[in-house]
Amino acid sequence: MTPRTFKSALAVTALLGFAFTGTAFAEPADDTLVIDGTEIVTKAAAAAHLDGALTEVYSGWHFRDSDTRAMESDDFDNPGMIYADRGLDSWNTADGTEGKSCASCHEGPEAMKGLRAVTPRVDAKSGKLMNIESYVNDCRTTRMGAEAWGSTSQPMTDMLALISVQSRGELMNVAVDGAAAPFYEQGKEMYYTRYGQLELSCANCHEDNYGNYIRSDHLSQGQTNGFPVYRLKDTKLTTSQGRFVGCVRDTRAETFKVGSDEFNALELYVASRGNGLAVEGVSVRN
């Protein structure tokens, strides 16, 4: 081992020790989330397919401070709802060579109720694993004759917010068997694979150490039922895969691309870990 390699190894060891050794543990907040009179299921028994990896699943809402939790309980205070409002404008705006809008085919965004709770899913016609972003772009390109939106672009996050709000309160129920099984297994393998210079996996933080503090951040279980998420530190709405990019980069690894087969599979697996939790619509996190 060269002196430089030895110094790098020491640095990584020190960082990992700082992150997880001797850190304080904080129980998830004993609180109930109610939005506009709808009580949101934020903790539930873990799904059987997790094989005991977790006994109970918690929304990330339980791991935020009281001010942040309160912000999500009121749509007027939730800064992420602005995106849903803009999404409604896009819903009603014609685009593309066909001169169609979302409203041309669907009576209203209410028609999307339930979609967020079962995605990602394998599309019965194409056999492709699709999330909401995939469905939106499929409609834009094949029915509207419009250009696809970038997966993390403002128009897409606006539409994702609008569609997700329609499923608020619906319980996550992502399929992991049948046609979804190979994607589930791929995502699971990724979840437990260590990446980057820090050699950390998703499970190291969100399964082994949830409730602990890493630096100044209170680690949650990394559930995605609240996505898209308005992150106060970023002052913008973030998608599940947008957050995956940040997590992989935090391990000092080269990240996969948003919309890649790898991230699509990972999104399916992570979403399935939250089966039984309710869709929050647009959540607020630190």
C-alpha positions in Angstrom: 0.0 0.0 0.0 1.4 3.4 -1.0 1.5 6.3 1.5 -1.2 8.0 -0.5 -3.5 4.9 -0.5 -2.9 4.5 3.2 -3.8 8.1 3.9 -7.0 7.7 1.9 -7.9 4.5 3.8 -7.4 6.3 7.1 -9.6 9.2 5.9 -12.4 6.8 4.9 -12.2 4.9 8.2 -12.3 8.1 10.2 -15.3 9.4 8.3 -17.2 6.1 8.8 -16.3 6.2 12.5 -17.5 9.7 12.8 -20.7 8.9 11.0 -21.9 5.8 12.8 -19.8 5.1 15.9 -21.0 6.6 19.2 -23.8 8.5 17.5 -27.0 9.4 19.3 -30.1 7.4 18.5 -33.5 9.1 18.3 -36.8 7.2 18.1 -39.1 8.2 15.3 -41.4 11.0 16.5 -44.6 9.8 18.1 -46.9 11.9 16.0 -49.8 11.6 13.6 -49.9 13.2 10.1 -53.3 14.6 9.1 -53.6 16.6 5.9 -56.9 18.4 5.1 -58.8 16.0 7.4 -57.2 12.9 5.9 -55.1 10.8 8.3 -52.0 9.5 6.5 -50.6 6.1 7.4 -47.0 6.8 8.3 -46.1 3.6 10.1 -47.0 0.0 9.3 -45.9 -3.6 9.7 -43.2 -4.4 7.2 -44.2 -6.4 4.1 -43.6 -10.1 4.1 -41.2 -9.9 1.1 -38.7 -8.0 3.3 -38.0 -11.3 5.1 -37.5 -9.7 8.5 -35.1 -7.0 7.4 -37.4 -4.6 9.0 -40.3 -5.3 11.4 -42.0 -1.9 11.1 -41.7 0.7 8.4 -41.8 4.4 9.0 -42.3 7.4 6.7 -39.4 9.8 6.7 -41.9 12.3 8.1 -41.4 10.8 11.6 -37.7 11.6 11.4 -38.0 15.4 10.8 -38.3 18.1 13.4 -41.7 19.4 14.6 -41.7 22.5 12.5 -41.1 20.5 9.3 -43.7 18.0 10.2 -46.2 20.7 10.8 -45.4 22.4 7.5 -46.5 19.3 5.6 -49.8 19.0 7.5 -51.1 22.2 5.9 -51.2 22.6 2.1 -51.1 26.3 2.5 -47.7 26.0 4.3 -46.4 23.3 2.1 -44.0 24.9 -0.4 -44.2 21.8 -2.6 -47.9 22.5 -3.4 -46.9 25.3 -5.7 -45.5 22.7 -8.1 -48.8 20.8 -8.1 -50.6 24.1 -9.0 -48.2 24.6 -11.9 -48.8 21.0 -12.9 -52.5 21.7 -13.3 -51.7 24.5 -15.7 -49.6 22.1 -17.8 -52.3 19.5 -17.6 -54.7 21.9 -19.3 -52.2 23.2 -21.9 -52.2 21.8 -25.4 -48.7 20.9 -26.7 -47.2 19.0 -29.7 -48.2 18.4 -33.2 -51.6 16.8 -32.2 -52.7 19.9 -30.4 -53.7 17.8 -27.3 -53.4 18.3 -23.6 -53.6 15.8 -20.8 -57.2 17.1 -20.3 -58.0 16.0 -23.9 -57.9 12.4 -22.9 -58.5 12.5 -19.2 -61.5 14.2 -17.5 -59.3 15.6 -14.8 -56.2 14.9 -12.8 -58.5 12.9 -10.4 -58.4 10.2 -13.0 -54.8 9.5 -11.9 -55.9 8.5 -8.4 -54.2 5.3 -7.3 -51.4 5.4 -9.9 -48.7 6.7 -7.5 -49.4 3.9 -5.1 -48.6 1.1 -7.5 -45.7 2.6 -9.4 -43.1 1.7 -10.6 -44.8 -1.2 -12.3 -44.4 -3.3 -15.4 -46.6 -2.0 -18.2 -48.8 -4.8 -19.4 -48.5 -3.7 -23.1 -44.9 -3.0 -23.4 -43.4 -5.2 -20.7 -41.3 -2.2 -19.6 -40.8 -1.1 -16.0 -42.4 2.3 -15.8 -42.7 5.0 -13.2 -45.0 8.0 -13.5 -42.3 10.0 -15.4 -42.2 7.2 -18.0 -46.0 7.3 -18.4 -46.0 11.0 -18.8 -43.4 11.0 -21.5 -45.0 8.1 -23.3 -48.2 10.1 -23.5 -46.4 13.2 -24.6 -44.5 11.5 -27.4 -47.0 9.0 -28.7 -50.3 10.8 -28.2 -49.5 14.5 -28.2 -46.7 14.5 -30.6 -44.7 16.6 -28.1 -41.1 16.3 -27.0 -40.3 14.3 -23.9 -39.6 16.2 -20.7 -36.4 15.7 -18.8 -37.0 13.4 -15.8 -36.0 16.0 -13.3 -37.1 19.1 -15.3 -39.5 21.6 -13.8 -42.4 20.6 -16.0 -41.9 17.0 -15.1 -41.7 17.6 -11.3 -44.7 19.9 -11.6 -46.7 17.1 -13.3 -45.4 14.5 -10.9 -46.5 16.6 -7.9 -50.0 17.0 -9.4 -50.4 13.3 -10.1 -49.1 12.2 -6.8 -51.4 14.4 -4.8 -54.4 12.6 -6.4 -53.3 9.4 -4.6 -52.8 11.1 -1.2 -53.8 8.6 1.5 -53.7 5.6 -0.8 -51.6 2.7 0.6 -48.4 1.9 -1.3 -48.8 -1.5 -3.0 -46.0 -2.0 -5.5 -45.9 -5.5 -7.1 -42.8 -7.5 -6.6 -43.8 -10.8 -8.2 -44.7 -12.0 -11.6 -43.3 -9.7 -14.4 -41.9 -7.4 -11.7 -39.8 -10.1 -10.1 -36.6 -9.7 -12.1 -36.6 -6.0 -11.7 -37.3 -6.4 -8.0 -34.3 -8.7 -7.6 -32.0 -6.3 -9.5 -33.1 -3.4 -7.3 -32.6 -5.5 -4.2 -29.1 -6.4 -5.2 -28.3 -2.8 -5.8 -29.7 -1.8 -2.4 -27.3 -4.1 -0.6 -24.2 -3.4 -2.8 -21.5 -1.1 -1.4 -20.6 1.7 -3.7 -17.9 4.3 -4.0 -14.8 5.2 -2.0 -16.7 5.0 1.2 -18.0 1.5 0.4 -21.5 2.3 1.6 -24.8 0.6 0.5 -28.3 2.0 0.8 -28.8 -0.6 3.6 -25.9 0.7 5.6 -27.7 4.0 6.3 -31.4 3.3 5.9 -31.6 -0.3 7.3 -28.7 -0.6 9.7 -28.6 2.9 11.1 -32.0 4.6 10.7 -32.6 6.6 13.8 -28.9 7.5 14.2 -27.4 10.8 13.2 -24.8 11.0 10.4 -23.1 14.3 10.8 -26.1 16.5 11.6 -28.7 14.5 9.7 -31.2 12.2 11.3 -31.3 9.1 9.2 -34.7 7.8 8.1 -35.5 4.4 6.5 -35.3 6.1 3.1 -38.9 5.4 2.3 -40.2 6.9 -1.0 -44.0 7.1 -0.2 -43.5 10.9 0.4 -41.9 11.6 -3.0 -41.8 14.0 -4.7 -40.2 15.8 -1.8 -39.7 19.5 -1.2 -36.3 19.6 0.5 -35.9 22.8 2.5 -32.1 22.6 2.2 -32.4 22.6 -1.6 -35.4 24.8 -1.9 -36.9 22.7 -4.7 -38.9 19.6 -5.4 -36.9 16.4 -5.7 -37.9 13.0 -7.3 -37.0 9.6 -5.9 -34.3 9.1 -8.6 -33.0 12.6 -8.1 -32.4 11.7 -4.5 -30.7 8.5 -5.6 -28.2 10.5 -7.5 -27.4 12.5 -4.4 -27.0 9.4 -2.2 -24.7 7.6 -4.7 -22.5 10.7 -5.0 -22.3 10.9 -1.2 -20.5 7.5 -1.3 -18.0 9.2 -3.7 -19.1 6.9 -6.6 -20.0 7.7 -10.2 -23.7 7.7 -10.2 -26.2 6.0 -12.6 -28.3 8.2 -14.8 -31.8 9.2 -13.9 -34.2 7.0 -15.9 -31.6 4.3 -16.3 -32.5 0.6 -16.0 -30.5 0.5 -12.8 -32.3 3.3 -11.1 -35.7 2.2 -12.4 -35.1 -1.2 -10.7 -33.8 0.4 -7.5 -36.9 2.7 -7.4 -39.1 -0.4 -7.6 -37.3 -2.1 -4.8 -37.2 0.9 -2.5 -40.8 1.7 -3.2 -41.8 -1.9 -2.3 -40.1 -1.5 1.1 -42.7 1.0 1.9 -45.7 -1.1 1.0 -48.4 -0.3 3.6 -47.4 3.3 4.0 -49.7 6.0 2.5 -48.8 8.2 -0.3 -48.3 11.7 1.1 -48.6 13.5 -2.2 -46.0 16.2 -1.9 -44.0 15.9 1.4 -41.6 18.3 3.1 -38.2 17.2 4.4 -35.2 19.0 5.8 
